[in-house]
Amino acid sequence: AESADYFAFLDIMPLAPGHTLLVPKVEVDYNFDADDDLLSGMLPFAKKIAAALEKAVPCQRIGISVIGLEVPHAHIHLIPLRTMDDINFSRPKLNMSSLELSSMAESIRSHLIL
C-alpha cells in the first residue's frame, strides 16, 4: 500500500502471517528524527493498514512495535496477534514463500480502504 508519504509492505521474514512494515518515503534513520508532521502521520496510515490486516488475517488484534535497531530507516511493525508470543522478536521468523507472501498481500489489498 502507498500514500503520498508512506509505504506499507509485508515483512519477508515475518513473526506472524501478515506482519507488515510501514515506512516513510522520506529517508529518516530514526523515528524520533522525523519531523512532527511525518511522525504524527504514520499512525493514521497504520490504522488503515491495520483495519485491512484484521479482515485478511485471522487474529485477535493488530500489535504495533517500534524498535529502530534492525534497519537504518524509520519504520513501524504491524503484527497480527493471536498470542503475546506473536510479537516476540527473539523467536525464529517464519519462512514464507514468494507465492504465500503474494497471496497474503492480495488478500490485504482487497480489504484496504485508503
Phi, psi and omega per residue, in radians:
A1 nan 2.738 -3.076
E2 -2.618 2.452 2.977
S3 -2.140 -3.036 3.119
A4 -1.087 -0.518 -3.028
D5 -2.023 -0.217 -2.993
Y6 -2.431 2.718 2.950
F7 -2.029 2.619 2.955
A8 -2.322 2.328 -3.116
F9 -2.642 2.750 -3.135
L10 -1.229 2.451 3.027
D11 -1.239 2.296 -3.126
I12 -1.371 -0.198 3.050
M13 -2.218 1.201 -2.974
P14 -1.311 2.680 2.968
L15 -1.380 -0.533 -3.134
A16 -2.601 2.682 3.072
P17 -0.967 2.322 -3.135
G18 1.628 -0.077 3.115
H19 -0.931 2.063 -3.015
T20 -2.108 2.492 3.049
L21 -1.855 2.385 3.079
L22 -2.033 2.142 -3.094
V23 -2.282 2.513 3.033
P24 -1.290 2.606 3.097
K25 -1.226 -0.538 3.095
V26 -1.276 2.358 3.129
E27 -1.269 2.005 3.114
V28 -2.400 2.198 -3.079
D29 -1.250 -0.677 -2.945
Y30 -2.308 2.319 -3.080
N31 -0.866 -0.725 -3.058
F32 -1.450 0.043 2.950
D33 -1.580 -0.213 3.129
A34 -1.193 2.586 3.079
D35 -1.198 2.829 -3.016
D36 -1.017 -0.700 -3.121
D37 -1.148 -0.750 3.137
L38 -1.134 -0.799 -3.124
L39 -1.122 -0.798 -3.110
S40 -1.246 -0.400 3.109
G41 -1.354 -0.270 -3.106
M42 -1.158 -0.687 -3.077
L43 -1.199 -0.741 3.073
P44 -1.068 -0.637 3.079
F45 -1.183 -0.751 3.110
A46 -1.045 -0.657 3.138
K47 -1.063 -0.708 3.121
K48 -1.167 -0.732 3.115
I49 -1.143 -0.758 -3.137
A50 -1.056 -0.683 3.125
A51 -1.071 -0.723 3.102
A52 -1.208 -0.704 3.110
L53 -1.037 -0.770 -3.123
E54 -1.052 -0.558 3.124
K55 -1.421 -0.526 -3.043
A56 -1.568 -0.461 -3.023
V57 -2.167 2.160 3.087
P58 -1.068 2.094 -3.117
C59 -2.845 2.905 3.079
Q60 -1.453 -0.624 3.094
R61 -2.934 3.046 3.104
I62 -1.809 2.141 3.073
G63 -1.531 2.695 3.113
I64 -2.206 2.383 3.139
S65 -2.419 2.376 3.062
V66 -2.202 1.936 -3.085
I67 -1.967 -1.020 3.033
G68 1.542 0.217 -3.133
L69 -1.891 -0.396 -2.983
E70 -1.322 -0.708 -3.138
V71 -2.336 2.594 -3.112
P72 -1.455 0.947 3.083
H73 -2.649 2.329 3.122
A74 -0.959 2.387 3.112
H75 -2.861 2.833 3.077
I76 -2.201 2.419 3.028
H77 -1.663 2.289 2.970
L78 -1.978 2.089 -2.997
I79 -2.248 2.058 3.048
P80 -1.084 2.242 -3.043
L81 -2.018 2.359 2.933
R82 -1.943 -0.623 3.097
T83 -2.421 2.917 3.096
M84 -1.086 -0.485 -3.132
D85 -1.146 -0.379 3.135
D86 -1.121 -0.293 -3.127
I87 -1.986 0.329 3.109
N88 -1.498 1.824 -3.062
F89 -1.268 -0.154 3.139
S90 -1.545 -0.178 3.137
R91 -1.488 2.832 -3.130
P92 -1.055 2.510 3.112
K93 -1.393 2.773 3.079
L94 -1.345 2.616 3.077
N95 -1.924 1.653 -3.112
M96 -1.783 2.456 3.132
S97 -1.297 2.861 3.079
S98 -1.028 -0.672 3.126
L99 -1.133 -0.753 3.109
E100 -1.101 -0.750 3.126
L101 -1.132 -0.735 3.125
S102 -1.100 -0.743 3.126
S103 -1.124 -0.732 3.107
M104 -1.100 -0.786 -3.133
A105 -1.061 -0.728 3.141
E106 -1.137 -0.704 3.111
S107 -1.099 -0.764 3.121
I108 -1.112 -0.816 3.135
R109 -1.006 -0.623 -3.105
S110 -1.149 -0.323 3.136
H111 -1.855 0.008 -3.015
L112 -1.443 2.268 3.043
I113 -2.161 1.897 -3.122
L114 -1.696 nan nan
